[in-house]
């Protein structure tokens, strides 16, 4: 009986190894692409800052993260969010 269970164990291991090679053993996170701010983007950000548009809405409109917008506003010296 020992031989039978060892053989079944070996088959199971071989099957798992085959599945991992097909699926891919390593899952890599999607890489991010940096998107530069154009002059128009900066103008739009300044306009929304002046109009006190919520950061979440500006984020969806400009297709950028809230953190990215806050960081850019900070480097430009304009208020965004609670700093206005």
PDB file of N, CA, C and O in Angstrom:
ATOM      1  N   UNK A   1       0.807  -1.203   0.000  1.00  0.00           N
ATOM      2  CA  UNK A   1       0.000   0.000   0.000  1.00  0.00           C
ATOM      3  C   UNK A   1       0.849   1.266   0.000  1.00  0.00           C
ATOM      4  O   UNK A   1       0.432   2.291  -0.540  1.00  0.00           O
ATOM      5  N   UNK A   2       1.998   1.205   0.582  1.00  0.00           N
ATOM      6  CA  UNK A   2       2.859   2.376   0.652  1.00  0.00           C
ATOM      7  C   UNK A   2       3.242   2.839  -0.745  1.00  0.00           C
ATOM      8  O   UNK A   2       3.293   4.043  -1.001  1.00  0.00           O
ATOM      9  N   UNK A   3       3.507   1.923  -1.639  1.00  0.00           N
ATOM     10  CA  UNK A   3       3.882   2.278  -3.003  1.00  0.00           C
ATOM     11  C   UNK A   3       2.747   3.003  -3.717  1.00  0.00           C
ATOM     12  O   UNK A   3       2.990   3.955  -4.457  1.00  0.00           O
ATOM     13  N   UNK A   4       1.518   2.562  -3.501  1.00  0.00           N
ATOM     14  CA  UNK A   4       0.363   3.171  -4.161  1.00  0.00           C
ATOM     15  C   UNK A   4       0.162   4.607  -3.728  1.00  0.00           C
ATOM     16  O   UNK A   4      -0.103   5.466  -4.569  1.00  0.00           O
ATOM     17  N   UNK A   5       0.280   4.893  -2.445  1.00  0.00           N
ATOM     18  CA  UNK A   5       0.084   6.253  -1.956  1.00  0.00           C
ATOM     19  C   UNK A   5       1.235   7.156  -2.385  1.00  0.00           C
ATOM     20  O   UNK A   5       1.025   8.341  -2.644  1.00  0.00           O
ATOM     21  N   UNK A   6       2.436   6.614  -2.464  1.00  0.00           N
ATOM     22  CA  UNK A   6       3.581   7.398  -2.914  1.00  0.00           C
ATOM     23  C   UNK A   6       3.422   7.768  -4.379  1.00  0.00           C
ATOM     24  O   UNK A   6       3.747   8.884  -4.785  1.00  0.00           O
ATOM     25  N   UNK A   7       2.928   6.845  -5.156  1.00  0.00           N
ATOM     26  CA  UNK A   7       2.715   7.088  -6.584  1.00  0.00           C
ATOM     27  C   UNK A   7       1.635   8.155  -6.789  1.00  0.00           C
ATOM     28  O   UNK A   7       1.772   9.024  -7.650  1.00  0.00           O
ATOM     29  N   UNK A   8       0.568   8.084  -6.000  1.00  0.00           N
ATOM     30  CA  UNK A   8      -0.511   9.068  -6.099  1.00  0.00           C
ATOM     31  C   UNK A   8      -0.003  10.449  -5.691  1.00  0.00           C
ATOM     32  O   UNK A   8      -0.377  11.460  -6.286  1.00  0.00           O
ATOM     33  N   UNK A   9       0.850  10.477  -4.673  1.00  0.00           N
ATOM     34  CA  UNK A   9       1.428  11.739  -4.210  1.00  0.00           C
ATOM     35  C   UNK A   9       2.313  12.351  -5.299  1.00  0.00           C
ATOM     36  O   UNK A   9       2.271  13.558  -5.534  1.00  0.00           O
ATOM     37  N   UNK A  10       3.101  11.520  -5.951  1.00  0.00           N
ATOM     38  CA  UNK A  10       3.990  11.985  -7.018  1.00  0.00           C
ATOM     39  C   UNK A  10       3.179  12.523  -8.200  1.00  0.00           C
ATOM     40  O   UNK A  10       3.543  13.535  -8.798  1.00  0.00           O
ATOM     41  N   UNK A  11       2.084  11.842  -8.531  1.00  0.00           N
ATOM     42  CA  UNK A  11       1.224  12.301  -9.630  1.00  0.00           C
ATOM     43  C   UNK A  11       0.601  13.658  -9.299  1.00  0.00           C
ATOM     44  O   UNK A  11       0.504  14.540 -10.152  1.00  0.00           O
ATOM     45  N   UNK A  12       0.181  13.803  -8.037  1.00  0.00           N
ATOM     46  CA  UNK A  12      -0.439  15.053  -7.602  1.00  0.00           C
ATOM     47  C   UNK A  12       0.573  16.201  -7.695  1.00  0.00           C
ATOM     48  O   UNK A  12       0.240  17.289  -8.165  1.00  0.00           O
ATOM     49  N   UNK A  13       1.806  15.954  -7.246  1.00  0.00           N
ATOM     50  CA  UNK A  13       2.855  16.972  -7.306  1.00  0.00           C
ATOM     51  C   UNK A  13       3.162  17.357  -8.757  1.00  0.00           C
ATOM     52  O   UNK A  13       3.338  18.535  -9.068  1.00  0.00           O
ATOM     53  N   UNK A  14       3.225  16.358  -9.639  1.00  0.00           N
ATOM     54  CA  UNK A  14       3.502  16.617 -11.051  1.00  0.00           C
ATOM     55  C   UNK A  14       2.382  17.448 -11.675  1.00  0.00           C
ATOM     56  O   UNK A  14       2.641  18.347 -12.474  1.00  0.00           O
ATOM     57  N   UNK A  15       1.147  17.145 -11.310  1.00  0.00           N
ATOM     58  CA  UNK A  15      -0.002  17.880 -11.825  1.00  0.00           C
ATOM     59  C   UNK A  15       0.032  19.330 -11.350  1.00  0.00           C
ATOM     60  O   UNK A  15      -0.239  20.245 -12.127  1.00  0.00           O
ATOM     61  N   UNK A  16       0.370  19.544 -10.059  1.00  0.00           N
ATOM     62  CA  UNK A  16       0.458  20.897  -9.520  1.00  0.00           C
ATOM     63  C   UNK A  16       1.558  21.694 -10.219  1.00  0.00           C
ATOM     64  O   UNK A  16       1.370  22.867 -10.543  1.00  0.00           O
ATOM     65  N   UNK A  17       2.698  21.058 -10.449  1.00  0.00           N
ATOM     66  CA  UNK A  17       3.807  21.735 -11.123  1.00  0.00           C
ATOM     67  C   UNK A  17       3.414  22.114 -12.546  1.00  0.00           C
ATOM     68  O   UNK A  17       3.760  23.196 -13.020  1.00  0.00           O
ATOM     69  N   UNK A  18       2.698  21.232 -13.221  1.00  0.00           N
ATOM     70  CA  UNK A  18       2.253  21.504 -14.585  1.00  0.00           C
ATOM     71  C   UNK A  18       1.278  22.680 -14.609  1.00  0.00           C
ATOM     72  O   UNK A  18       1.360  23.538 -15.489  1.00  0.00           O
ATOM     73  N   UNK A  19       0.361  22.722 -13.652  1.00  0.00           N
ATOM     74  CA  UNK A  19      -0.618  23.808 -13.590  1.00  0.00           C
ATOM     75  C   UNK A  19       0.070  25.137 -13.306  1.00  0.00           C
ATOM     76  O   UNK A  19      -0.288  26.160 -13.889  1.00  0.00           O
ATOM     77  N   UNK A  20       1.066  25.125 -12.405  1.00  0.00           N
ATOM     78  CA  UNK A  20       1.780  26.357 -12.083  1.00  0.00           C
ATOM     79  C   UNK A  20       2.540  26.883 -13.290  1.00  0.00           C
ATOM     80  O   UNK A  20       2.616  28.094 -13.497  1.00  0.00           O
ATOM     81  N   UNK A  21       3.103  25.981 -14.087  1.00  0.00           N
ATOM     82  CA  UNK A  21       3.842  26.440 -15.265  1.00  0.00           C
ATOM     83  C   UNK A  21       2.891  27.012 -16.314  1.00  0.00           C
ATOM     84  O   UNK A  21       3.255  27.945 -17.031  1.00  0.00           O
ATOM     85  N   UNK A  22       1.680  26.469 -16.414  1.00  0.00           N
ATOM     86  CA  UNK A  22       0.700  26.985 -17.371  1.00  0.00           C
ATOM     87  C   UNK A  22       0.146  28.326 -16.922  1.00  0.00           C
ATOM     88  O   UNK A  22       0.013  29.250 -17.724  1.00  0.00           O
ATOM     89  N   UNK A  23      -0.175  28.430 -15.641  1.00  0.00           N
ATOM     90  CA  UNK A  23      -0.774  29.651 -15.104  1.00  0.00           C
ATOM     91  C   UNK A  23       0.287  30.736 -14.947  1.00  0.00           C
ATOM     92  O   UNK A  23       0.017  31.911 -15.196  1.00  0.00           O
ATOM     93  N   UNK A  24       1.462  30.357 -14.545  1.00  0.00           N
ATOM     94  CA  UNK A  24       2.512  31.328 -14.243  1.00  0.00           C
ATOM     95  C   UNK A  24       2.655  31.403 -12.745  1.00  0.00           C
ATOM     96  O   UNK A  24       1.708  31.742 -12.035  1.00  0.00           O
ATOM     97  N   UNK A  25       3.812  31.094 -12.276  1.00  0.00           N
ATOM     98  CA  UNK A  25       4.014  31.002 -10.835  1.00  0.00           C
ATOM     99  C   UNK A  25       4.019  32.365 -10.169  1.00  0.00           C
ATOM    100  O   UNK A  25       3.545  32.508  -9.042  1.00  0.00           O
ATOM    101  N   UNK A  26       4.546  33.358 -10.846  1.00  0.00           N
ATOM    102  CA  UNK A  26       4.682  34.676 -10.244  1.00  0.00           C
ATOM    103  C   UNK A  26       3.590  35.601 -10.763  1.00  0.00           C
ATOM    104  O   UNK A  26       3.332  35.667 -11.964  1.00  0.00           O
ATOM    105  N   UNK A  27       2.967  36.297  -9.857  1.00  0.00           N
ATOM    106  CA  UNK A  27       1.963  37.290 -10.220  1.00  0.00           C
ATOM    107  C   UNK A  27       2.596  38.657 -10.025  1.00  0.00           C
ATOM    108  O   UNK A  27       2.917  39.045  -8.901  1.00  0.00           O
ATOM    109  N   UNK A  28       2.773  39.375 -11.102  1.00  0.00           N
ATOM    110  CA  UNK A  28       3.416  40.672 -11.050  1.00  0.00           C
ATOM    111  C   UNK A  28       2.341  41.746 -11.119  1.00  0.00           C
ATOM    112  O   UNK A  28       1.418  41.667 -11.929  1.00  0.00           O
ATOM    113  N   UNK A  29       2.472  42.749 -10.260  1.00  0.00           N
ATOM    114  CA  UNK A  29       1.511  43.844 -10.255  1.00  0.00           C
ATOM    115  C   UNK A  29       1.631  44.636 -11.553  1.00  0.00           C
ATOM    116  O   UNK A  29       2.704  44.731 -12.149  1.00  0.00           O
ATOM    117  N   UNK A  30       0.518  45.192 -11.968  1.00  0.00           N
ATOM    118  CA  UNK A  30       0.490  45.985 -13.190  1.00  0.00           C
ATOM    119  C   UNK A  30       1.372  47.219 -12.992  1.00  0.00           C
ATOM    120  O   UNK A  30       1.233  47.933 -11.999  1.00  0.00           O
ATOM    121  N   UNK A  31       2.263  47.463 -13.927  1.00  0.00           N
ATOM    122  CA  UNK A  31       3.156  48.611 -13.792  1.00  0.00           C
ATOM    123  C   UNK A  31       2.397  49.888 -14.143  1.00  0.00           C
ATOM    124  O   UNK A  31       1.497  49.885 -14.984  1.00  0.00           O
ATOM    125  N   UNK A  32       2.777  50.965 -13.486  1.00  0.00           N
ATOM    126  CA  UNK A  32       2.105  52.237 -13.726  1.00  0.00           C
ATOM    127  C   UNK A  32       2.896  53.046 -14.742  1.00  0.00           C
ATOM    128  O   UNK A  32       4.126  53.011 -14.773  1.00  0.00           O
ATOM    129  N   UNK A  33       2.169  53.765 -15.559  1.00  0.00           N
ATOM    130  CA  UNK A  33       2.806  54.652 -16.520  1.00  0.00           C
ATOM    131  C   UNK A  33       2.640  56.069 -16.008  1.00  0.00           C
ATOM    132  O   UNK A  33       1.537  56.492 -15.661  1.00  0.00           O
ATOM    133  N   UNK A  34       3.725  56.784 -15.964  1.00  0.00           N
ATOM    134  CA  UNK A  34       3.646  58.172 -15.523  1.00  0.00           C
ATOM    135  C   UNK A  34       3.122  59.035 -16.657  1.00  0.00           C
ATOM    136  O   UNK A  34       3.471  58.847 -17.822  1.00  0.00           O
ATOM    137  N   UNK A  35       2.281  59.977 -16.289  1.00  0.00           N
ATOM    138  CA  UNK A  35       1.676  60.862 -17.271  1.00  0.00           C
ATOM    139  C   UNK A  35       2.048  62.290 -16.880  1.00  0.00           C
ATOM    140  O   UNK A  35       1.654  62.772 -15.818  1.00  0.00           O
ATOM    141  N   UNK A  36       2.793  62.946 -17.724  1.00  0.00           N
ATOM    142  CA  UNK A  36       3.233  64.305 -17.433  1.00  0.00           C
ATOM    143  C   UNK A  36       2.042  65.268 -17.440  1.00  0.00           C
ATOM    144  O   UNK A  36       1.045  65.036 -18.124  1.00  0.00           O
ATOM    145  N   UNK A  37       2.163  66.345 -16.671  1.00  0.00           N
ATOM    146  CA  UNK A  37       1.133  67.380 -16.650  1.00  0.00           C
ATOM    147  C   UNK A  37       1.408  68.365 -17.784  1.00  0.00           C
ATOM    148  O   UNK A  37       2.493  68.942 -17.865  1.00  0.00           O
ATOM    149  N   UNK A  38       0.432  68.549 -18.644  1.00  0.00           N
ATOM    150  CA  UNK A  38       0.572  69.527 -19.728  1.00  0.00           C
ATOM    151  C   UNK A  38       0.197  70.910 -19.188  1.00  0.00           C
ATOM    152  O   UNK A  38      -0.293  71.036 -18.066  1.00  0.00           O
ATOM    153  N   UNK A  39       0.432  71.931 -19.991  1.00  0.00           N
ATOM    154  CA  UNK A  39       0.062  73.291 -19.586  1.00  0.00           C
ATOM    155  C   UNK A  39      -1.446  73.390 -19.382  1.00  0.00           C
ATOM    156  O   UNK A  39      -1.915  74.078 -18.475  1.00  0.00           O
ATOM    157  N   UNK A  40      -2.201  72.699 -20.233  1.00  0.00           N
ATOM    158  CA  UNK A  40      -3.662  72.705 -20.107  1.00  0.00           C
ATOM    159  C   UNK A  40      -4.104  72.028 -18.810  1.00  0.00           C
ATOM    160  O   UNK A  40      -5.054  72.473 -18.165  1.00  0.00           O
ATOM    161  N   UNK A  41      -3.406  70.942 -18.429  1.00  0.00           N
ATOM    162  CA  UNK A  41      -3.730  70.253 -17.175  1.00  0.00           C
ATOM    163  C   UNK A  41      -3.514  71.176 -15.981  1.00  0.00           C
ATOM    164  O   UNK A  41      -4.319  71.198 -15.050  1.00  0.00           O
ATOM    165  N   UNK A  42      -2.426  71.934 -16.015  1.00  0.00           N
ATOM    166  CA  UNK A  42      -2.115  72.853 -14.917  1.00  0.00           C
ATOM    167  C   UNK A  42      -3.164  73.959 -14.850  1.00  0.00           C
ATOM    168  O   UNK A  42      -3.608  74.331 -13.763  1.00  0.00           O
ATOM    169  N   UNK A  43      -3.558  74.483 -16.005  1.00  0.00           N
ATOM    170  CA  UNK A  43      -4.595  75.524 -16.037  1.00  0.00           C
ATOM    171  C   UNK A  43      -5.906  74.999 -15.469  1.00  0.00           C
ATOM    172  O   UNK A  43      -6.582  75.681 -14.699  1.00  0.00           O
ATOM    173  N   UNK A  44      -6.254  73.775 -15.861  1.00  0.00           N
ATOM    174  CA  UNK A  44      -7.492  73.161 -15.385  1.00  0.00           C
ATOM    175  C   UNK A  44      -7.447  72.941 -13.873  1.00  0.00           C
ATOM    176  O   UNK A  44      -8.430  73.184 -13.174  1.00  0.00           O
ATOM    177  N   UNK A  45      -6.304  72.483 -13.379  1.00  0.00           N
ATOM    178  CA  UNK A  45      -6.150  72.256 -11.943  1.00  0.00           C
ATOM    179  C   UNK A  45      -6.283  73.564 -11.168  1.00  0.00           C
ATOM    180  O   UNK A  45      -6.932  73.610 -10.123  1.00  0.00           O
ATOM    181  N   UNK A  46      -5.670  74.620 -11.681  1.00  0.00           N
ATOM    182  CA  UNK A  46      -5.769  75.927 -11.025  1.00  0.00           C
ATOM    183  C   UNK A  46      -7.208  76.443 -11.035  1.00  0.00           C
ATOM    184  O   UNK A  46      -7.672  77.018 -10.051  1.00  0.00           O
ATOM    185  N   UNK A  47      -7.913  76.234 -12.153  1.00  0.00           N
ATOM    186  CA  UNK A  47      -9.304  76.683 -12.258  1.00  0.00           C
ATOM    187  C   UNK A  47     -10.187  75.939 -11.261  1.00  0.00           C
ATOM    188  O   UNK A  47     -11.043  76.541 -10.613  1.00  0.00           O
ATOM    189  N   UNK A  48      -9.977  74.634 -11.140  1.00  0.00           N
ATOM    190  CA  UNK A  48     -10.776  73.856 -10.194  1.00  0.00           C
ATOM    191  C   UNK A  48     -10.424  74.205  -8.755  1.00  0.00           C
ATOM    192  O   UNK A  48     -11.282  74.141  -7.875  1.00  0.00           O
ATOM    193  N   UNK A  49      -9.190  74.567  -8.510  1.00  0.00           N
ATOM    194  CA  UNK A  49      -8.797  74.984  -7.171  1.00  0.00           C
ATOM    195  C   UNK A  49      -9.522  76.274  -6.796  1.00  0.00           C
ATOM    196  O   UNK A  49     -10.035  76.417  -5.686  1.00  0.00           O
ATOM    197  N   UNK A  50      -9.553  77.199  -7.737  1.00  0.00           N
ATOM    198  CA  UNK A  50     -10.220  78.478  -7.496  1.00  0.00           C
ATOM    199  C   UNK A  50     -11.728  78.289  -7.316  1.00  0.00           C
ATOM    200  O   UNK A  50     -12.355  78.972  -6.507  1.00  0.00           O
ATOM    201  N   UNK A  51     -12.305  77.348  -8.085  1.00  0.00           N
ATOM    202  CA  UNK A  51     -13.744  77.083  -8.014  1.00  0.00           C
ATOM    203  C   UNK A  51     -14.108  76.186  -6.826  1.00  0.00           C
ATOM    204  O   UNK A  51     -15.286  75.933  -6.574  1.00  0.00           O
ATOM    205  N   UNK A  52     -13.099  75.710  -6.103  1.00  0.00           N
ATOM    206  CA  UNK A  52     -13.286  74.826  -4.941  1.00  0.00           C
ATOM    207  C   UNK A  52     -14.017  73.526  -5.290  1.00  0.00           C
ATOM    208  O   UNK A  52     -14.847  73.042  -4.520  1.00  0.00           O
ATOM    209  N   UNK A  53     -13.702  72.978  -6.443  1.00  0.00           N
ATOM    210  CA  UNK A  53     -14.260  71.688  -6.859  1.00  0.00           C
ATOM    211  C   UNK A  53     -13.664  70.592  -5.979  1.00  0.00           C
ATOM    212  O   UNK A  53     -12.459  70.606  -5.728  1.00  0.00           O
ATOM    213  N   UNK A  54     -14.473  69.645  -5.505  1.00  0.00           N
ATOM    214  CA  UNK A  54     -13.936  68.556  -4.677  1.00  0.00           C
ATOM    215  C   UNK A  54     -12.852  67.761  -5.421  1.00  0.00           C
ATOM    216  O   UNK A  54     -12.949  67.522  -6.624  1.00  0.00           O
ATOM    217  N   UNK A  55     -11.836  67.368  -4.680  1.00  0.00           N
ATOM    218  CA  UNK A  55     -10.689  66.677  -5.279  1.00  0.00           C
ATOM    219  C   UNK A  55     -11.116  65.380  -5.959  1.00  0.00           C
ATOM    220  O   UNK A  55     -10.577  65.027  -7.008  1.00  0.00           O
ATOM    221  N   UNK A  56     -12.075  64.670  -5.378  1.00  0.00           N
ATOM    222  CA  UNK A  56     -12.537  63.405  -5.964  1.00  0.00           C
ATOM    223  C   UNK A  56     -13.130  63.640  -7.352  1.00  0.00           C
ATOM    224  O   UNK A  56     -12.913  62.842  -8.264  1.00  0.00           O
ATOM    225  N   UNK A  57     -13.867  64.717  -7.508  1.00  0.00           N
ATOM    226  CA  UNK A  57     -14.477  65.021  -8.803  1.00  0.00           C
ATOM    227  C   UNK A  57     -13.407  65.409  -9.833  1.00  0.00           C
ATOM    228  O   UNK A  57     -13.464  64.988 -10.989  1.00  0.00           O
ATOM    229  N   UNK A  58     -12.439  66.211  -9.401  1.00  0.00           N
ATOM    230  CA  UNK A  58     -11.352  66.613 -10.295  1.00  0.00           C
ATOM    231  C   UNK A  58     -10.543  65.386 -10.710  1.00  0.00           C
ATOM    232  O   UNK A  58     -10.099  65.277 -11.853  1.00  0.00           O
ATOM    233  N   UNK A  59     -10.360  64.469  -9.764  1.00  0.00           N
ATOM    234  CA  UNK A  59      -9.609  63.243 -10.026  1.00  0.00           C
ATOM    235  C   UNK A  59     -10.255  62.426 -11.136  1.00  0.00           C
ATOM    236  O   UNK A  59      -9.570  61.951 -12.041  1.00  0.00           O
ATOM    237  N   UNK A  60     -11.555  62.264 -11.069  1.00  0.00           N
ATOM    238  CA  UNK A  60     -12.270  61.509 -12.103  1.00  0.00           C
ATOM    239  C   UNK A  60     -12.247  62.245 -13.437  1.00  0.00           C
ATOM    240  O   UNK A  60     -12.110  61.629 -14.493  1.00  0.00           O
ATOM    241  N   UNK A  61     -12.381  63.549 -13.382  1.00  0.00           N
ATOM    242  CA  UNK A  61     -12.400  64.359 -14.595  1.00  0.00           C
ATOM    243  C   UNK A  61     -11.059  64.306 -15.329  1.00  0.00           C
ATOM    244  O   UNK A  61     -11.016  64.176 -16.552  1.00  0.00           O
ATOM    245  N   UNK A  62      -9.965  64.410 -14.567  1.00  0.00           N
ATOM    246  CA  UNK A  62      -8.634  64.448 -15.169  1.00  0.00           C
ATOM    247  C   UNK A  62      -8.000  63.064 -15.313  1.00  0.00           C
ATOM    248  O   UNK A  62      -6.920  62.925 -15.886  1.00  0.00           O
ATOM    249  N   UNK A  63      -8.683  62.043 -14.785  1.00  0.00           N
ATOM    250  CA  UNK A  63      -8.187  60.659 -14.823  1.00  0.00           C
ATOM    251  C   UNK A  63      -6.808  60.540 -14.178  1.00  0.00           C
ATOM    252  O   UNK A  63      -5.883  59.947 -14.734  1.00  0.00           O
ATOM    253  N   UNK A  64      -6.707  61.124 -12.989  1.00  0.00           N
ATOM    254  CA  UNK A  64      -5.486  61.051 -12.183  1.00  0.00           C
ATOM    255  C   UNK A  64      -5.886  60.753 -10.748  1.00  0.00           C
ATOM    256  O   UNK A  64      -7.027  60.989 -10.351  1.00  0.00           O
ATOM    257  N   UNK A  65      -4.950  60.237  -9.979  1.00  0.00           N
ATOM    258  CA  UNK A  65      -5.263  59.921  -8.587  1.00  0.00           C
ATOM    259  C   UNK A  65      -5.351  61.210  -7.767  1.00  0.00           C
ATOM    260  O   UNK A  65      -4.786  62.240  -8.136  1.00  0.00           O
ATOM    261  N   UNK A  66      -6.066  61.128  -6.658  1.00  0.00           N
ATOM    262  CA  UNK A  66      -6.188  62.292  -5.779  1.00  0.00           C
ATOM    263  C   UNK A  66      -4.824  62.697  -5.244  1.00  0.00           C
ATOM    264  O   UNK A  66      -4.510  63.883  -5.141  1.00  0.00           O
ATOM    265  N   UNK A  67      -4.023  61.705  -4.907  1.00  0.00           N
ATOM    266  CA  UNK A  67      -2.681  61.984  -4.394  1.00  0.00           C
ATOM    267  C   UNK A  67      -1.820  62.720  -5.406  1.00  0.00           C
ATOM    268  O   UNK A  67      -1.066  63.627  -5.054  1.00  0.00           O
ATOM    269  N   UNK A  68      -1.937  62.323  -6.659  1.00  0.00           N
ATOM    270  CA  UNK A  68      -1.180  62.978  -7.723  1.00  0.00           C
ATOM    271  C   UNK A  68      -1.595  64.440  -7.854  1.00  0.00           C
ATOM    272  O   UNK A  68      -0.754  65.327  -7.996  1.00  0.00           O
ATOM    273  N   UNK A  69      -2.895  64.675  -7.804  1.00  0.00           N
ATOM    274  CA  UNK A  69      -3.395  66.049  -7.917  1.00  0.00           C
ATOM    275  C   UNK A  69      -2.972  66.893  -6.724  1.00  0.00           C
ATOM    276  O   UNK A  69      -2.582  68.049  -6.885  1.00  0.00           O
ATOM    277  N   UNK A  70      -3.046  66.324  -5.540  1.00  0.00           N
ATOM    278  CA  UNK A  70      -2.632  67.058  -4.334  1.00  0.00           C
ATOM    279  C   UNK A  70      -1.141  67.402  -4.389  1.00  0.00           C
ATOM    280  O   UNK A  70      -0.730  68.506  -4.030  1.00  0.00           O
ATOM    281  N   UNK A  71      -0.343  66.438  -4.844  1.00  0.00           N
ATOM    282  CA  UNK A  71       1.099  66.666  -4.930  1.00  0.00           C
ATOM    283  C   UNK A  71       1.421  67.754  -5.946  1.00  0.00           C
ATOM    284  O   UNK A  71       2.265  68.612  -5.685  1.00  0.00           O
ATOM    285  N   UNK A  72       0.764  67.729  -7.095  1.00  0.00           N
ATOM    286  CA  UNK A  72       1.005  68.740  -8.125  1.00  0.00           C
ATOM    287  C   UNK A  72       0.568  70.115  -7.631  1.00  0.00           C
ATOM    288  O   UNK A  72       1.262  71.107  -7.854  1.00  0.00           O
ATOM    289  N   UNK A  73      -0.573  70.175  -6.966  1.00  0.00           N
ATOM    290  CA  UNK A  73      -1.055  71.444  -6.423  1.00  0.00           C
ATOM    291  C   UNK A  73      -0.058  71.992  -5.404  1.00  0.00           C
ATOM    292  O   UNK A  73       0.185  73.197  -5.344  1.00  0.00           O
ATOM    293  N   UNK A  74       0.505  71.107  -4.620  1.00  0.00           N
ATOM    294  CA  UNK A  74       1.478  71.538  -3.614  1.00  0.00           C
ATOM    295  C   UNK A  74       2.730  72.114  -4.279  1.00  0.00           C
ATOM    296  O   UNK A  74       3.248  73.144  -3.847  1.00  0.00           O
ATOM    297  N   UNK A  75       3.211  71.448  -5.327  1.00  0.00           N
ATOM    298  CA  UNK A  75       4.409  71.953  -6.013  1.00  0.00           C
ATOM    299  C   UNK A  75       4.132  73.274  -6.729  1.00  0.00           C
ATOM    300  O   UNK A  75       5.034  74.095  -6.896  1.00  0.00           O
ATOM    301  N   UNK A  76       2.881  73.476  -7.152  1.00  0.00           N
ATOM    302  CA  UNK A  76       2.510  74.734  -7.803  1.00  0.00           C
ATOM    303  C   UNK A  76       2.222  75.839  -6.791  1.00  0.00           C
ATOM    304  O   UNK A  76       2.164  77.018  -7.141  1.00  0.00           O
ATOM    305  N   UNK A  77       2.043  75.443  -5.539  1.00  0.00           N
ATOM    306  CA  UNK A  77       1.759  76.424  -4.497  1.00  0.00           C
ATOM    307  C   UNK A  77       0.312  76.861  -4.459  1.00  0.00           C
ATOM    308  O   UNK A  77       0.006  77.953  -3.979  1.00  0.00           O
ATOM    309  N   UNK A  78      -0.587  76.023  -4.961  1.00  0.00           N
ATOM    310  CA  UNK A  78      -2.016  76.347  -4.916  1.00  0.00           C
ATOM    311  C   UNK A  78      -2.699  75.415  -3.929  1.00  0.00           C
ATOM    312  O   UNK A  78      -2.236  74.300  -3.690  1.00  0.00           O
ATOM    313  N   UNK A  79      -3.800  75.878  -3.359  1.00  0.00           N
ATOM    314  CA  UNK A  79      -4.537  75.064  -2.403  1.00  0.00           C
ATOM    315  C   UNK A  79      -5.449  74.088  -3.112  1.00  0.00           C
ATOM    316  O   UNK A  79      -6.015  74.383  -4.164  1.00  0.00           O
ATOM    317  N   UNK A  80      -5.577  72.924  -2.513  1.00  0.00           N
ATOM    318  CA  UNK A  80      -6.472  71.913  -3.059  1.00  0.00           C
ATOM    319  C   UNK A  80      -7.032  71.147  -1.875  1.00  0.00           C
ATOM    320  O   UNK A  80      -6.286  70.758  -0.977  1.00  0.00           O
ATOM    321  N   UNK A  81      -8.335  70.929  -1.867  1.00  0.00           N
ATOM    322  CA  UNK A  81      -8.933  70.215  -0.738  1.00  0.00           C
ATOM    323  C   UNK A  81      -9.095  71.125   0.454  1.00  0.00           C
ATOM    324  O   UNK A  81      -9.594  72.243   0.324  1.00  0.00           O
ATOM    325  N   UNK A  82      -8.675  70.655   1.617  1.00  0.00           N
ATOM    326  CA  UNK A  82      -8.880  71.403   2.855  1.00  0.00           C
ATOM    327  C   UNK A  82      -7.942  72.605   2.976  1.00  0.00           C
ATOM    328  O   UNK A  82      -8.105  73.413   3.890  1.00  0.00           O
ATOM    329  N   UNK A  83      -6.978  72.738   2.087  1.00  0.00           N
ATOM    330  CA  UNK A  83      -5.995  73.813   2.195  1.00  0.00           C
ATOM    331  C   UNK A  83      -6.428  75.088   1.473  1.00  0.00           C
ATOM    332  O   UNK A  83      -5.672  76.058   1.429  1.00  0.00           O
ATOM    333  N   UNK A  84      -7.634  75.097   0.908  1.00  0.00           N
ATOM    334  CA  UNK A  84      -8.050  76.280   0.144  1.00  0.00           C
ATOM    335  C   UNK A  84      -8.649  77.315   1.037  1.00  0.00           C
ATOM    336  O   UNK A  84      -9.055  78.377   0.565  1.00  0.00           O
TER     337      UNK A  84
END
